[in-house]
Amino acid sequence: MTNTTKTLEIKILDRELRIACPEEERGQLLDAVAYLDKRMSEIRDAGKIASVERIALMAALNITHELLGMKVGRGIDLSDFKRRIDSMQAAIDEALAEQDTLF
């Protein structure tokens, strides 16, 4: 299997982003995008937070809380999970850096 990286266009909270993603991780990243978009939309729709940055921080805090609440040893490969989180973080950092150049 080759490690081909392609640009992927995603949409989170009505904002379009282009991110680099290894082809073999495309499906997992799209699942993560859908989950994050759902969580951020729930926070926005609650109407208590208006800033997209604050919504993103609250979603990150909620998701992290869920993660830390999981019991270790129930079939979770923490090293693989950490690798995936690091990969998503790199993709988010890259997408945000590209957005900064647009403004």
N, C-alpha and C positions, 0 to 999 in steps of 0.2 A: 504494500500500500504506500503510495506517495504522500508526501506531506505538502500538498498544494494549498497555498493560501489564496483566497479570493476575497473580493470586496462584497460585502453583504449590506443591503439597505434594510434598515429596521425602523420601526416606529414605536416610540415609547411616549405615552402621555401626549399624543398628537404632535410630537416632535420627530422629524425624520433624521436619522443618523446613518452614516456609512462607516462600517467597521471592517477591518481585516479579520478573516476567520479561516482557519484550516478547513478544507472541504469536509474532512471526516468528522469535524465537530459542529458542522452546520446545524444539524437537527437538534443537538443539545443546546446550542446557543439560541435557536429559535424558541425552544421550550422555555429557556430562562427569560428571554425577552417577553414572551406571553405572560409568564408568571409575574415578572416585575411590573409590566404594564397594568395587569389586573390589580395588583396591590396598590400601585400609585393611583390608579383611577378610584379605587375604594376610598383612599385617604382624601383625594381631591373632592370626591362627591359628598363626603361627610361635611364639607363646607367650612371646616375650622382652620384650614391652612391654605393660603393662596399662592405662596411662592413655590415655584417648581423645585428650587433647590431644597427648600424645607420639606416638601413632599418626598423628594428623593432620599433625604436623610432619615425621615421617619420610616419610609419603606425599608431602607437598609437596616435600621435599628430593629424593626419588627422581624425581618427575615433572619437577622443574626440571632435574635432572641429565640426564634423557632429552632434554628440550627443548634444552638447551645443547649436547648431543652431536650434534644434527642438523646436517647440513651446510647452510649458507646457500647459496641459489642453486639448490636442487632443487625449485623450484616453490612455495616457502613464501613467502607474503606476510606479512612480519614485522609490518607496520603493522596488518594485519587481525588477526593473531594477538595482538598486544599489546592491541588494542581488545577482543577477546574475553576475554582474561585479565582486563583491567580490569573488564569487565562482570561476569564471574564473581566477582571479588574484591568488587565492590560488593554483589552478591547475597548472598555469604557474610557480609559485614559486617552487612548488614541482618538476615539470618536470626539471626545470633548476638546482635545487639542485642535482637531480639524475645525470644529465649530468656532473656536476662538478666533481662527484666522478669517472667518466669514464676517465677523463684526469688527 
